[in-house]
Structure formats: structure tokens, C-alpha cells
């Protein structure tokens, strides 16, 4: 007997006032497969996912789950029939334990009390069966990002999900964690769980997926097998045009040192060294990359260089002047630009208008202000330029930043800093979370800025980006710069071994 | 889209006021009074020229108090200490004003400057505790209120009280050069007749100017931008160059300076001295008005007038045999209801904006919006 598809979508159409988000989407997901859905930001992936886990109802079309025609009324209803969503942004209570987080919202009770014993045994069953190792009693705030994600997966499995939707699951993970996630996916599908894998990282999709459906402009354009296509072909299906590359051509490095760290050290209140013996120089026209697994001091280095956290020892030089004691404002005015790693937390005023966001960090100078006054027309004009140059999709400059999609927010944050033309740019993950087209635009502008003499410090988790853009590459491990590599001859694999310390004769 | 946003914004306070009136009506029904009669009497009473003058006079210090609170609110700084700041300012400024001889406009200016300086200095204590020791300003300003009340009584009784036969404690009277004239000639010039005893205070004009100044400062200057940015996202604001300690300091000093002016309307226009029966509670009510007006100058102006109206019309309730405490109930419920209503409306507006952004960009969906 032929097993019916676990999920079958037929001609799904979803309209929002004035725009068709999904049109005639067809999708067939077989039992126990990893089915990837790829597409650019705004291609309609999110709408489709929201339909699949019951947050939105389609205007037309049929959804069949295990062969049965179904109307998914709400996320609660979706989980009842076995569809669970793992969001890109974790929804966990940091101050509770793993166990408490899992049962939160669906607590098993016995005589009016939470039956932790039963919950505990079910969690260890799930962990064991799927290779999702977790200590039920550790606090979530102590978990690594990878463990948090595992916890999210266990959470939906605990609620009985047999179909998992993973939304950009690798966006927040380091390479090792990605390997672990993929291993877990293998175990899960072997046990009969079906996985829908949303991503725009094509290499990963090719590695993990059994089948891939490409969405473009709200339509499902193709379903392919990973063996039939390569990343290039897949990207062309996604965007339908030539592919960008981060690689820079000839060197534009000048002899002027614009930014220098001299033996920087930073100790936390407990006396641990978060940064130690950090020294490097960034010349005008040079991109210096900092590679490293996240959490090895990059965020702290950024704070020290930005002037919001004084170093314990050492100094920061800007254009030959000692800037160690300068605050953030003075450094900004001396020509420092910052693309922070977490756009929501560090880079945006979400409820404020786009033009007010665009002036953030540049509020003390034209065109954003004149003397003590905010120059509203100037700020709006400049914001419109940024929006145009970086293809930020927005109805105008008056909408609040929160109304934009994540990719568009990132384009705005990166765009406003690059176009302001700083002498030194601190760029942390400048293309994180944006699609291929926008990524190319950001790379292009970074290259232009480099050619025009900007000194750029690039911190990134995207190894291709690091190798492609950087003139010099440092590896950061446990708060120290442990290696200086030549990007010309480097491969991502070799870089990866340095990042984990393996190449230095250390164990992971 | 703008007009729509404005309407939605106005919806919340109106809904809250209607709700509060309904609660008051219910309370009145419980004590066997026809609410329509009571409300009718209040409205009739409030409609006379004298009542309107009284309402404006009552609203003036409340509005200034709300401005003081709002300056802090704009960067998530809760200055609960306006009460203590204005009391101390009024006492010291009143005593100082009576002690000096200056030509007319300068004398008034001097009294105001003293009041602002005292308010600022008192607020600076809370600001220092926050920036140097991390003491939350809600705690420190509440405690500083009590200390201010104590210092106020001590200074008043021992140093600033005037020799007089009266049983009422008071500072010496400020000479004519330090008093503000009433605006009655102006009002009468417009064809209204005013019965004796009602004086429209000219400090109301200064209050309006302060409101305009507040708007320009917060929405049109770099300082205001830093202030709002720090309130919305302190981490992003700090990275953009707004030093959080300096911002706390500046906002608190400014808030304290404005708080110092709260008592100036009754002082310069009516009492001409600080007395034992100098109006209390303006600082606390100012918090309610700031909440009601959503830190917007126009909203706070309307809120202050509403509270002035309720205070004024409460006077008639005793005569009608209605417990005047009903007004306090309404005021309390309005503030609570408005907080809830704003939350609801804010969500509606957000949803609206996200939808229209999605629509205008022809983006199929908006990703990454917090649920």
C-alpha cells in the first residue's frame, strides 16, 4: 500500500489586502523525510509556514495531513494533529530549568500538582530515542545556543509533534552545533519524524535535505533532489539571476593605520580575562577579519572598540590618536561606524520611524542634525538614499522599524552605517539573516567603501564571507587572537580547525 | 495613516474616561443617587466663567507637574519625586522672593530660578544615587519625598516663617514686584464678565510656553533624540553615543527644574507666600496626568484640564448631597483604565502598521515580528 503524504498542499493561496503572499503553492512532504524549503526573504516562506502551523488560514487550496483534508485553526490545533514549530528566535524562560521549560504550558498533573516524575521520564525517553541530549535540571540561562535549540525541539516532540518545522535552524549555530543538529535530524527521521527545514543556506540544505522545494515570488517554482542540483543552480532557481561572490579583487590597503588595538585586556567582575593581549592594526582600505566560534570574546572586543566598555589594560588608537578614554560619542564623531551583531538589541529603535533609526549613531552631524537641532528633512532625505541603495523594502521613511521584516531591518542597519562613510567601520555579521540578493548588495558596498579607503573590522560567522572579503584574518579563541592567516590561501575547512583550536594542538 | 494613528491614540483616553464615568455611575447608584443628576450638576456648575477660570488655574500646576514627570518618562526614568521637589522649591523660592528687592520682571524671574535650582538639586540626589550606586530612581525619589517633607517642615518652622498674629504658618509676603498680575483684564476685554474673587493666573501662559518648549526639546533637538532613544533602547542609544549616565543626570536635573516650577503658579499669582495650606499632591497627580496624556504636551494639557474640571466640579457635589469622594474614584479609575486602554490600542496600531508595511512593500509576509 502506498503511504499517503504526511503533508500535502494543493494550490494554496493566501492574499493580504493588495498583495498575494502565496499563490498556487503545491507541496508534497513524504513520511520520514527532511524536506527543505528555500527562498529569498519575502518569497513567501514565512506565510507558508504560518499556514502550516495554523497561525494563518489560506484563502484557497487544500491542506491534507496524512491524507485527511484538514483545516488548521490555530497553532494549538496544529500541535494536536502533530505539527510542531521550532522558531528561529527561541521562546524559552531563561530562569527555569530544562524540565520546567518543556512542561511549561502543558504540565502533566497528578492530584493538582505538576507530575515532574512523569515529565522527567518522558523527556529522557525522547532525548534517548532521538539523540537530543539534555540535562533536565540545568538552567536554560546556562545552556549553549545549540542546547537551547535542542530543548525547543524536545518541547514540541513532548507535545506529540511528528512533523517538525525548523525555521532557519542553523542561523544561530556554530559549525559543530550544525553537525550535531544534522545528526539529530537523521535520528529523528529514522524514527519516523518528518522535518520541514526552512533555510536560505544552500550548502546546508543540499547536505541535509532529501528533497528541496524552491519558493519564489509566492509560488512554488520547483521541487528538486539534492543530487540533481548544486548550490549555484539552486540559487539561480531562488533568485533567477547571476550569483554574487564576496571575493575582492586587488588589494587597496594603504599605509595609514586607522584603527589599532594595543595589547587590549578586559577582565570581568569575577576576575576572569574575557580579552587578553589583543593587538592588531586596520589600515585604510583594508578589511581585517576576526574569525571565531561565537562567545570567544568577539562581543566584548566590539564593546571595547565602540567605546561603551573601558578595557582593563591596553589601548585603542584611532587614526594615530589614543582613543582609549574616548566615549562612544567621541569615537563616532572621530569617524567610527558600527554594525552591531544583534540588530534588535543594539542597532534599532523598533517603535521609532525609519528615519529616526537611520540617524542613530550619526545624530550629531549633518545631514541628520544642524547644531543642536534635529534636521528632519535632511534625515529623511538621507534615509531615502539608504533605502534606495540597499533595497530596503518599505512603504516610506515614517513607518516604524518594527514593521519591517528582519532582512530589511538588517539592510537598513548595515546600509546606514556604510553610507555614512566612516573612516573605521566595525562590522559584526553584516549580512546575517539577509538573502542572497541583499547580501550581494552589502558586499558590494563594503568593497566600494574599502576601495575608497575605509578601514573595516569584520566579525562574522560566515566563513566564506570572512575569507572572501578579508585582507588579513585573525582567529579569536577564548579572548585571544591565536592565529593570523592569509585569506588568499585559506579554505573554510582549515579555518574551522583553527577556530576550534584543533590546529593549535588543543582539543575542541 | 497619520490621522488614523492620531484617532487611535485619542481612542484610548476617551474609552478610559467613559469607563471611569460608568464606574462612578455604578458607585453613585449603590448609594442611591441618580448619576445623571450628579453629573448634570457638575457640568452646570463647571460651565460658568468663574469655573472655567478656576479649572485653568487648577490645571496649570498639574500640567507643569506632568511635564516634569514626562521628561523622565521619555527615557524610562520614573521621577516619582516631583511632589517633594516642588514643595521644597516653593518654600525656598517663597522665602527667597520675600527676602530680596528687585525690579518687577527680574524679581519674578529670580523666584522662578531659585525654584528651578532647588528642584534640580533635590532631583540630583536621586540622579547621583542612580548613576554612582545603581539605586533605582523609583525607590530613591519616593524616599526623598519623605525626607523633603521633613526638611520642608523643619525649615519652615525654624527659619522661614513670618512673624504674624495669624494661626496659619506662612513665609513673609513677596512684595508686589515679585507677584504676577492676573489675566482678568484680558478676559474682560474679550467681553466676559468675571465675578469678584476669580482671577485667571498669568502663569498659565508660562505653562503653555513650557509645553511648547517641552515639545521642541523632546522632538526637535539632538538632546531630545538621545533622550527618546535611551528610553526606547538604552543599549542601542549607548552604542550611538548617548552616554547613559550623562543622560540620566541631565534628564533628572531637567525634570527637577520643571518640578520646581509646579508651585509657581499658585505662589506668584495667588498666595504670594508659602503657607501651611499651599496646595499639596500636585506632584503625585502630575504622574497621573502624564500617564493620561501619554507624555504628549497636548494630551497632558487636556488631561490636566480634565483633572482641573473634576476638582472644581467636586465643590458642587457636597451641596447636592453627593459624596465628593466620587471624583477621587473617577480620577483613580481613569488612570488605571487608561493604562489598560493604551496597551490595547498600542497593539492595534502595531498590527495595523505591520499590515500596511507588508501591503505597501508587496512583501508576502513580515518575518521576525515578536509574537
Interface residues (C-beta under 8 A of the other chain):
Chain A: X14 X16 X17 X18 X19 X20 X21 X22 X41 X42 X43 X44 X45 X46 X47 X50 X88 X89 X91 X218 X306 X308 X327 X328 X329 X330 X331 X332 X333 X338 X340 X345 X346 X347 X348 X349 X350 X351 X352 X356 X359 X360 X361 X363 X364 X369 X372 X373 X374 X376 X393 X394 X395 X396 X398 X399 X400 X402 X403 X404 X405 X406 X407 X408 X409 X433
Chain B: X1 X2 X219 X220 X221 X222 X223 X224 X225 X226 X228 X229 X232 X233 X235 X236 X237 X238 X239 X240 X241 X242 X243 X350 X353 X354 X355 X356 X357 X358 X359 X360 X361 X362 X363 X364 X365 X366 X367 X368 X369 X370 X371
